[in-house]
Amino acid sequence: MNTNRLRYLPQWIDVLATHVAAWSSTRPLKARHTDTLPPPLLLLALRGEGRLRIRFIDWAETTPLANNPSQMLALWSSLWDDGIELLHLCERIGLARMASQQMTIPVPDWSVQRSLYAAFIDALAQEGRDDLLQLATDNLFALALARQFPAHSPVTERITLATLQQRAHTHIQKALVQPVKLREHFTTDEHTAHFTLRVAVNKGGWQDLLDCHGTRLKPLKRFAYQAVQEMDAASLREKLLHSARHTDEGRYPDD
């Protein structure tokens, strides 16, 4: 697995998304806003978080970080507090959508998505789905390791941000078989960063392709461009060509 290029996504997305759909239909998850998450879900999430922490420590002790507790703690904080990898996974396998639709929370924040993820982990453990747990935990840990401590990752290739941008542009253009332009939009403050990648197809209006949130802007950019390269052509066409929502180019100022 080439963690630096997020090659897990095409392999994980279908099986985890299918399982999320089946799992969500059997749980009492109704809620109207983030302060009214149902107690059964919160209990699942609490137990799932415990499982996740133990699993992370067991996994980290098999990596080069085993002799560096400070780096192990920093990696856990990156996973659980910043949530760059987890947020993207929640979006791709349907947990974020479930919060918006089934739980009627229009914009689920990180705490909601994290609770759903932890509850999902507990459900997988109770069902004995070790295969899916491997995908949704250990493989995700490896992605975070490659991003935060690339020197300790099995990935030896070093790719510049400019190279990632060019590869993402080429990938989108080939998928759509039309000329495209990319534009970055981002906001930052003392504690958070928000990055959006926008695409204009064949001189059309700008459309948001991917949103990322975290604490630092540069890792978000790398993550976004890497993730775009793992989007299949059908998904890109559905998102950028068949969507009924088109944004006027003049709405967004140049970054």
C-alpha positions in Angstrom: 0.0 0.0 0.0 1.4 3.4 -1.0 0.1 5.4 1.9 1.6 8.7 0.6 -0.8 8.6 -2.4 -3.9 7.4 -0.5 -4.3 4.3 -2.6 -6.5 2.8 0.1 -9.5 4.8 -1.0 -10.6 2.9 -4.1 -10.3 -0.4 -2.2 -12.0 0.7 1.0 -14.7 2.9 -0.2 -17.2 0.4 -1.4 -17.0 -2.2 1.3 -16.9 0.3 4.2 -19.7 2.5 2.6 -21.9 -0.6 2.2 -21.3 -1.6 5.8 -22.0 1.9 7.1 -25.4 2.0 5.3 -26.4 -1.3 6.9 -25.1 -0.3 10.3 -26.8 3.0 10.4 -30.2 1.6 9.6 -30.2 -0.6 12.8 -29.2 2.1 15.3 -31.3 4.8 17.0 -29.3 7.8 15.7 -32.0 10.5 15.4 -30.8 13.9 16.6 -31.6 17.5 15.6 -28.4 19.1 16.5 -25.0 18.4 17.9 -26.1 18.7 21.6 -28.8 16.1 21.3 -26.8 13.0 20.1 -28.8 10.0 21.5 -27.3 8.3 24.6 -27.1 4.8 22.9 -24.9 6.4 20.2 -22.7 8.1 22.7 -22.2 4.9 24.7 -21.2 3.1 21.5 -18.8 6.0 20.7 -17.3 5.9 24.2 -16.6 2.2 23.9 -15.3 2.6 20.4 -12.9 5.3 21.4 -11.4 3.0 24.0 -11.0 0.3 21.5 -9.4 2.7 19.0 -6.9 4.1 21.6 -5.7 0.6 22.5 -5.5 -0.4 18.9 -3.5 2.7 18.1 -1.0 2.0 20.9 -0.6 -1.6 19.8 0.0 -0.5 16.2 2.3 2.3 17.1 4.5 0.0 19.0 5.3 -1.9 15.8 6.5 1.2 14.0 9.7 3.3 14.3 7.9 5.5 16.8 7.9 2.8 19.4 11.0 4.3 21.1 9.7 7.8 20.9 6.6 8.3 23.2 6.4 12.0 22.4 6.1 11.3 18.7 3.5 8.6 19.4 1.4 11.1 21.4 1.8 13.7 18.6 0.6 11.3 16.0 -2.4 10.3 18.1 -3.2 14.0 18.6 -3.0 14.5 14.8 -5.4 11.7 14.3 -8.0 12.4 17.0 -7.8 16.1 17.5 -7.0 17.4 14.0 -8.8 14.6 12.2 -7.5 15.2 8.7 -7.6 11.5 7.7 -10.6 10.7 9.8 -12.7 13.6 8.4 -12.0 12.5 4.8 -12.8 8.9 5.7 -16.1 9.9 7.3 -17.0 11.8 4.2 -16.1 9.1 1.7 -17.8 6.2 3.5 -21.0 8.0 4.3 -20.8 8.8 8.0 -20.9 12.6 7.4 -23.9 12.1 5.0 -25.6 10.0 7.6 -25.3 12.8 10.2 -26.8 15.3 7.7 -29.7 13.1 6.5 -30.7 10.6 9.1 -29.7 12.7 12.1 -30.9 16.0 10.4 -27.7 17.8 11.4 -27.2 20.1 8.3 -23.4 20.6 8.9 -22.1 17.9 11.2 -19.0 19.2 13.0 -15.9 17.2 13.9 -17.2 16.1 17.3 -20.3 14.6 15.6 -18.4 12.8 12.9 -15.8 11.6 15.4 -18.5 10.1 17.6 -20.0 8.3 14.6 -16.6 7.0 13.6 -15.9 5.7 17.1 -19.3 4.1 17.3 -18.7 2.5 13.9 -15.4 1.1 15.2 -17.2 -0.5 18.2 -19.9 -2.0 16.0 -17.2 -3.6 13.7 -15.5 -5.0 16.8 -18.7 -6.5 18.2 -19.5 -8.0 14.8 -16.0 -9.6 14.7 -15.2 -7.8 11.4 -11.4 -7.8 11.8 -11.0 -7.3 8.1 -12.9 -4.0 8.1 -11.3 -2.9 11.4 -7.9 -3.3 9.7 -9.0 -1.0 6.9 -10.7 1.6 9.1 -8.0 1.8 11.8 -4.5 0.4 11.2 -4.4 1.5 7.5 -5.6 4.9 8.5 -2.9 5.2 11.2 -0.3 4.4 8.5 -1.7 7.3 6.4 -1.3 9.7 9.3 2.2 8.4 9.9 3.2 9.1 6.3 1.9 12.6 6.5 3.3 13.7 9.8 6.5 11.6 10.1 7.4 10.8 6.5 10.9 9.8 7.5 9.4 6.9 9.6 7.0 5.8 6.9 7.7 2.9 4.5 7.2 5.4 1.7 10.5 6.7 0.5 9.3 8.8 -2.4 9.4 12.6 -1.7 6.9 14.5 -3.8 6.7 18.3 -3.8 3.4 20.2 -3.5 3.9 21.5 -7.1 4.1 18.0 -8.4 1.0 17.0 -6.5 -0.8 19.9 -8.0 0.2 19.0 -11.5 -0.7 15.4 -11.1 -4.1 16.3 -9.7 -4.7 18.7 -12.6 -3.8 16.0 -15.1 -5.9 13.4 -13.4 -9.0 15.6 -13.4 -8.5 16.6 -17.0 -8.1 13.1 -18.2 -11.2 11.9 -16.3 -13.3 14.7 -17.8 -11.7 14.7 -21.2 -12.1 18.5 -21.1 -9.7 21.4 -20.2 -9.9 22.3 -16.5 -8.5 25.0 -14.2 -7.8 24.6 -10.5 -8.1 27.3 -7.9 -7.3 27.2 -4.1 -9.5 28.9 -1.5 -8.4 28.8 2.1 -8.9 30.6 5.4 -6.8 30.4 8.5 -6.8 31.7 12.0 -4.7 31.0 15.1 -6.0 27.5 15.6 -7.6 26.2 12.4 -7.2 26.1 8.7 -9.8 25.4 6.0 -8.8 24.5 2.4 -11.1 24.2 -0.6 -10.0 23.0 -4.0 -12.2 24.4 -6.8 -12.4 23.4 -10.4 -13.6 25.2 -13.6 -14.4 22.9 -16.5 -14.0 24.1 -20.0 -14.3 27.8 -19.1 -17.3 27.2 -16.9 -18.0 28.4 -13.4 -16.0 27.4 -10.3 -17.2 24.3 -8.4 -16.0 23.1 -5.0 -14.4 19.6 -5.4 -12.9 18.9 -2.0 -13.0 20.5 1.5 -10.4 19.9 4.2 -10.1 21.1 7.8 -7.2 21.0 10.2 -4.7 23.0 12.2 -2.1 23.8 9.5 -2.6 24.8 5.9 0.3 23.1 4.1 -0.6 19.5 5.2 -4.2 20.2 4.1 -3.1 21.2 0.6 -1.0 18.0 0.2 -3.8 15.9 1.6 -6.3 17.4 -0.8 -4.2 17.0 -3.9 -3.3 13.4 -3.0 -6.9 12.6 -2.4 -8.0 14.0 -5.7 -5.6 11.7 -7.5 -7.4 8.7 -5.9 -10.9 9.8 -7.1 -12.1 7.6 -9.9 -13.2 9.1 -13.2 -16.9 8.3 -12.7 -16.9 10.2 -9.4 -15.2 13.2 -10.9 -17.6 13.3 -13.8 -20.6 13.0 -11.5 -19.3 15.7 -9.3 -18.1 18.2 -11.9 -20.2 17.5 -15.0 -23.5 16.2 -13.8 -24.1 18.3 -10.8 -26.9 20.8 -11.0 -25.1 23.3 -8.8 -22.8 25.6 -10.7 -21.2 28.6 -9.1 -20.6 31.8 -10.9 -16.9 32.5 -11.4 -17.2 36.0 -10.1 -18.5 34.9 -6.7 -15.0 34.0 -5.5 -12.1 36.5 -5.4 -8.7 35.3 -6.3 -6.9 33.8 -3.4 
